[in-house]
Amino acid sequence: MTKLFVLVLALPATLAAQQPPTPTTPRADTTLPAYDTTLLGPVDTTARPIQLDEAVRLAQKASPLAVAARGTLETSQAQVRAGYAAFIPSLSVSASASRQGGDRFDPQGALVPFTGNAWQQSHGLALNLNLFDGGSRIYNLHTFKANVTAANANEVLQQFAVTLSVKQQFYAVLAAREAEAAAASQLQEANENLKQALAKVHAREATKSDSLRAVIQVANAPLAIVTARYDLNNANAALTRLVGTSFTVTASPQDSTEEFAFASVDSAALRALAQEGPAVKQAQASDVASAAGAKAARAPNLPTLSASWNISGNGSTNSLAFVADQYAYQNQFRISLSYPIFDQLQREQSIAVADVAQRNADAQLRDTKLAAQQNFVQFFGALRTNQEQVQIDQTSVEAAEEDLRVQRQRYDYGASTQLDVLTSEAALIQARAALIQARFNYRVAKAQLEALVGRDL
């Protein structure tokens, strides 16, 4: 109790030396006053400001999901090229040469030196073409093209998924800054309240209990600043990981100080866009690919017809030369028809697997459309609700600030108690926190809706 009484007596001098900033309403990311970082927690001053569009651009390059989506698209495009090439004859060339020499035994068993041409050489050219394969190449080509469409839709889907993650962390930085600004205002108001209480205690117009309650408020305010700075550092670290930079980044002051604005959206138009969003387009393309795959699985039930032509020559010479006049050449043209009577039920197994995949794709497409409808209702409702909540909380903050001002005047004139002032101050703190959360929720809901429809609002 003695230490607390000494603290109360020493606080006027401390407050005079501290010179806290002018209290401000925590609008969209107010510039914060400077505090002693050894008392109120560390602040990462090395973080580089970055704008939202730049953060999104860097994240889409660095994100493993976006990189994998681009790789899938490249693979699908290569499959389409290979599908077209399957209609073109395959071409191959061959050449070989061997040299023999040394002594050998004749039929009588005598050792005689080698005579004749030392080099044995051959070369050839072959063409092969599958004339008919039951339509397998055509169906495969349709499958590959559908896979490209699905890969394109998946790339867009992953881009907006990455954009959503970046925006959520970006807005978390903004919310932490707003919370720090609110905590700074809370500390300023607590200091003013303590000054007022100490003055009335010294004038014997109030009891020591008034000053002790004010001391508690002053002690709690720095903790709110420390918490906000902790959240800010965490949000900066998460944002840095998403953008993939070797240095720490944070939301730029230009983005954090701009006036908070609401998006103007048409619910009917957005609902239609949600039914054609990236997720739905990907599911539709996957369904088309599965249908083509089911047809391709039935192609082995038909016979295959192929043709081949090759020319080859061989001979012997005294020197290495792959082409010689004395070579003997052969030309061969072949047409073959093949139909497997029994392949140990491999065709039936392939058909069953393809049919199951098609049914799964149909179910996935149906569920994706219903999920898009459900998510639209959820995200659009959250957007409108939080928009109204922001406006209500802004009014609440203004009313709470005015109420606190009135209660201080009443307390100064002795018309109210310190408890009334502290109650108004607590209501203001709660209103500011609700406003910060409502802003964050509105921004996230808008980003979720953008990811759903596949475009910025």
PyMOL commands that set and color helices and strands:
alter all, ss='L'
color gray80, all
select helices_A, chain A and resi 2-18+37-40+52-62+64-85+136-202+208-243+253-256+267-274+278-297+299-301+346-412+418-453
alter helices_A, ss='H'
color red, helices_A
select strands_A, chain A and resi 48-50+90-99+103-105+111-113+119-132+249-251+304-317+328-338
alter strands_A, ss='S'
color yellow, strands_A
deselect
rebuild
show_as cartoon
